[in-house]
Amino acid sequence: MKVTVAATQMSCSRDYEANMAKAEVLIRRAAAAGAQIVLPQEFFAWHEFQFMEMGPEAFALAEPLDGPTVARMRALARELAVVIPVNLFERANNAYYNTNVILDADGSVLGHYRKSHIPLGLPGCYEKVFTNPGDTGFLAFRTAYATIGAAVCWDQWFPETARIMALKGAEILFYPSAIGSDCHEHWETVMRGHAAANLVPLVCSNRVGTEHGSLGEVTYFGQTFIAGPRGEVVARADGESETFVSYTFDLAEIGELRAHWGLFRDRRPDLYGPLLTMDGSTRPPA
């Protein structure tokens, strides 16, 4: 049971149509190279306003789950027979979310995940101004090619995110990302740790290029990568190119490896109560 995964990286502008066209070209190229699941980056349809703006204008960019971005990507997924985790700025009545919509290889919508961890206070990061904390919990989606988990950017720093998706059956973890600070090595290392600790491959897509806003600018470092189940990097892009990386995994072989290591057999949920508190206390949650 082999599956080929890919992750794209590209620069974005304030031109929605140009960004969508560029994303489609990269997804087509990845599919032509054999990819069955293709991950675009976080907010690939727009400039990354959350790092450079605080005004109300950005809320106009939000769209419903069945909006134009998902509609176009559904058609593309169906045409190419590829699975696409689509990240977008979602509007749900008076709430706004950073959301992944999981599209199966026939273009159907399998469900959605809303980003759980929302950063604020990092250099030039104002995401809490624009998005609510996600309310879906961490999920796994059974696609045509594999059961996958798909979280978003800041979620990637939290081991609980990866572990819960793996516990729910995710065979591959996907993280669309947008990051451009000086933390590349830390960023990659923590995610490689998630792959190794859960014995599941991990795919992370990041942006490239410099984007400008009223409060400054951000240069994204790219380095989109795919890690194997032992945390080894099996494919990595550079820091500037608009491109994709891909790799083929044997999920049956990885499943045997995971069972043999016993990481999920030897877990002790009865001792993990402090994880349910903010201060690590042993008292039960209220």
Salt bridges, closest charged atoms under 4 A:
GLU17 OE1 - ARG72 NH1 2.86
GLU24 OE2 - ARG72 NH2 3.28
GLU42 OE2 - LYS115 NZ 3.49
GLU53 OE2 - ARG14 NH2 3.14
GLU79 OE2 - ARG28 NH1 2.72
GLU90 OE2 - ARG114 NH2 2.61
GLU127 OE1 - LYS115 NZ 2.92
ASP135 OD1 - ARG114 NH1 3.00
ASP155 OD1 - HIS117 ND1 2.72
GLU188 OE1 - HIS184 NE2 3.39
GLU188 OE2 - ARG192 NH1 3.51
GLU188 OE2 - ARG236 NH2 2.70
GLU211 OE2 - ARG207 NH2 2.90
GLU217 OE1 - HIS212 ND1 2.92
GLU242 OE2 - LYS22 NZ 2.86
ASP266 OD1 - ARG265 NE 2.74
ASP270 OD2 - ARG268 NH2 2.61
ASP279 OD2 - ARG283 NH1 3.50
